[in-house]
Amino acid sequence: MENIKIRKKILVIEDTLREIGQDINPPLRKVAAVAVIENPYAGKHIKDLSLLVDFGVELGDMLAKRAVEALGVPPEQVKGYGKGAIAGSFGELEHCAAIMHPKLGKPFRSAVGGGKAIIPSSVKRGGPGTRVDVPLHHKDDEWQFDYLDAMEVSVNDAPGPNEIVVVLVVTNSGRPLARVGAKK
């Protein structure tokens, strides 16, 4: 099998310590583990996207483990998660979907100590610096409204036309000062 090259790995850690003058204790931590990869299908319409599908397993494992380690809690204490991707201008949204949907979820769930809820996702096409809002919710119950959130992520020099930016996000809690609760 042909190997897909990773050009860059990035880790973004966002800690919210205060919100509207209120201390957040413990602070909300969101961690995004990002990979900028080459897109072997850029500029071509290929029916069989199995190379990207299979690479989703490797990316899911690597990125999820990096994110959980940076979150600083045991895997079973990860509370929220989400994923996103940006295809460069020669890529298709389907290239992002091939990486993220068929096989990436299993190693992601394994790294976060479970995850009964669907992993929310967002995909788009863009050039260097394009931002993606990675949707987030509770890993075991998407109806816990206090966990419905997002993390905006961008890479200043990616994606290039022949690249894909892949982002996995984990959190240690829901929104700061959340008061909406679960669906009744």
C-alpha positions as CSV (number, residue, x, y, z in Angstrom):
1,M,0.0,0.0,0.0
2,E,1.2,3.5,-0.9
3,N,2.1,5.6,2.2
4,I,0.5,9.0,2.7
5,K,3.0,11.6,4.0
6,I,2.4,13.8,7.0
7,R,3.9,17.3,6.4
8,K,3.2,18.7,9.8
9,K,1.7,17.8,13.2
10,I,0.3,20.6,15.5
11,L,-1.1,20.6,19.0
12,V,-3.4,23.4,20.1
13,I,-4.2,23.7,23.8
14,E,-6.9,26.2,24.9
15,D,-7.6,26.7,28.6
16,T,-10.5,28.9,29.7
17,L,-9.8,30.2,33.2
18,R,-12.4,32.9,33.5
19,E,-15.7,33.7,31.8
20,I,-17.6,36.9,32.4
21,G,-15.6,37.7,35.5
22,Q,-16.2,34.2,37.0
23,D,-13.4,31.7,37.7
24,I,-13.7,28.4,35.9
25,N,-12.6,25.7,38.3
26,P,-11.3,23.4,37.0
27,P,-10.5,25.3,33.8
28,L,-12.1,24.1,30.6
29,R,-9.4,22.6,28.4
30,K,-9.8,22.0,24.7
31,V,-7.1,20.2,22.8
32,A,-6.8,20.0,19.0
33,A,-4.4,17.5,17.5
34,V,-3.8,18.4,13.9
35,A,-2.1,16.7,10.9
36,V,-1.4,18.2,7.6
37,I,-1.2,15.4,5.1
38,E,-0.7,15.0,1.4
39,N,-3.8,14.2,-0.6
40,P,-3.0,11.4,-3.1
41,Y,-6.2,12.0,-4.9
42,A,-5.9,15.8,-5.3
43,G,-7.0,16.9,-8.8
44,K,-8.3,13.4,-9.8
45,H,-11.7,11.9,-9.6
46,I,-11.0,8.4,-8.2
47,K,-13.9,6.1,-7.2
48,D,-11.9,3.9,-4.8
49,L,-10.8,6.1,-1.8
50,S,-9.6,3.1,0.3
51,L,-6.1,4.6,0.7
52,L,-7.6,7.5,2.6
53,V,-10.1,5.3,4.4
54,D,-7.3,3.0,5.7
55,F,-5.1,6.0,6.6
56,G,-8.0,7.2,8.8
57,V,-7.1,4.4,11.3
58,E,-3.5,5.5,11.6
59,L,-4.5,9.2,11.9
60,G,-7.2,8.4,14.4
61,D,-4.9,6.5,16.7
62,M,-2.0,9.0,16.5
63,L,-4.0,12.2,16.8
64,A,-6.3,11.0,19.5
65,K,-3.5,9.7,21.7
66,R,-1.6,13.0,21.3
67,A,-4.8,15.0,22.1
68,V,-5.6,12.9,25.2
69,E,-2.1,13.1,26.5
70,A,-2.1,16.9,26.2
71,L,-5.6,17.1,27.9
72,G,-3.8,15.7,31.0
73,V,-6.6,13.4,32.2
74,P,-7.0,9.6,32.0
75,P,-8.8,8.5,28.8
76,E,-12.0,7.6,30.7
77,Q,-12.1,11.3,32.0
78,V,-12.3,12.8,28.5
79,K,-15.7,14.4,28.4
80,G,-16.2,15.8,24.9
81,Y,-14.9,15.2,21.4
82,G,-15.2,16.1,17.7
83,K,-13.4,16.1,14.4
84,G,-13.0,18.2,11.4
85,A,-11.0,18.4,8.1
86,I,-10.2,20.9,5.3
87,A,-9.4,19.7,1.8
88,G,-7.1,21.9,-0.3
89,S,-8.4,23.5,-3.5
90,F,-7.6,20.4,-5.6
91,G,-9.3,18.1,-3.2
92,E,-12.9,17.0,-2.6
93,L,-15.1,17.0,0.5
94,E,-15.3,13.3,-0.1
95,H,-11.6,13.0,0.5
96,C,-12.1,14.4,4.0
97,A,-15.1,12.1,4.6
98,A,-13.0,9.1,3.5
99,I,-10.5,9.8,6.2
100,M,-12.9,10.7,9.0
101,H,-15.9,8.5,8.7
102,P,-15.4,4.8,7.9
103,K,-12.5,3.9,10.2
104,L,-11.1,6.8,12.2
105,G,-13.8,6.6,14.9
106,K,-12.7,3.2,16.3
107,P,-9.2,4.3,17.3
108,F,-10.5,7.7,18.4
109,R,-13.0,6.1,20.8
110,S,-10.4,3.7,22.0
111,A,-8.0,6.5,22.9
112,V,-10.8,8.4,24.9
113,G,-11.8,5.4,26.9
114,G,-15.1,4.7,25.0
115,G,-17.6,7.0,23.4
116,K,-21.1,5.9,22.8
117,A,-22.2,9.0,20.9
118,I,-21.5,9.7,17.3
119,I,-18.4,11.8,16.8
120,P,-19.6,15.2,15.4
121,S,-17.7,16.4,12.4
122,S,-17.3,19.3,10.0
123,V,-15.6,19.3,6.5
124,K,-14.9,22.1,4.1
125,R,-12.6,23.1,1.2
126,G,-10.2,26.0,1.4
127,G,-6.7,27.3,1.2
128,P,-3.9,28.1,3.7
129,G,-5.3,29.6,6.9
130,T,-8.8,28.4,6.3
131,R,-10.6,28.0,9.7
132,V,-12.7,25.0,10.6
133,D,-15.2,25.0,13.4
134,V,-14.9,21.5,14.9
135,P,-18.3,20.7,16.5
136,L,-18.1,19.1,20.0
137,H,-20.5,17.2,22.3
138,H,-20.3,14.8,25.1
139,K,-18.6,11.5,24.1
140,D,-21.4,9.3,25.6
141,D,-24.5,11.4,25.1
142,E,-25.0,14.0,22.4
143,W,-28.1,15.3,24.2
144,Q,-26.1,16.7,27.1
145,F,-26.7,20.3,26.0
146,D,-24.0,21.7,28.3
147,Y,-21.4,20.1,26.1
148,L,-22.6,21.4,22.7
149,D,-19.7,23.6,21.7
150,A,-17.0,24.0,19.0
151,M,-13.3,24.8,18.7
152,E,-12.1,26.9,15.8
153,V,-8.8,25.6,14.3
154,S,-6.6,26.8,11.4
155,V,-3.1,26.2,10.1
156,N,-1.4,29.3,8.7
157,D,0.2,27.5,5.8
158,A,-2.2,24.7,5.1
159,P,-4.0,23.2,3.4
160,G,-2.0,23.6,0.2
161,P,-3.9,22.6,-3.0
162,N,-2.7,19.0,-2.6
163,E,-3.2,18.7,1.1
164,I,-5.8,17.9,3.8
165,V,-5.8,19.2,7.3
166,V,-7.3,16.7,9.8
167,V,-8.3,17.8,13.3
168,L,-9.4,15.8,16.3
169,V,-10.5,17.7,19.5
170,V,-11.0,16.5,23.0
171,T,-12.3,18.4,26.1
172,N,-12.3,17.8,29.9
173,S,-15.7,19.4,30.4
174,G,-18.6,21.2,28.8
175,R,-19.0,24.9,28.2
176,P,-17.9,27.3,30.9
177,L,-20.8,28.4,33.2
178,A,-23.1,26.0,31.4
179,R,-26.7,26.1,32.7
180,V,-28.8,24.7,29.9
181,G,-28.7,21.0,31.0
182,A,-29.8,17.9,29.2
183,K,-32.9,17.4,27.0
184,K,-36.0,16.9,29.1
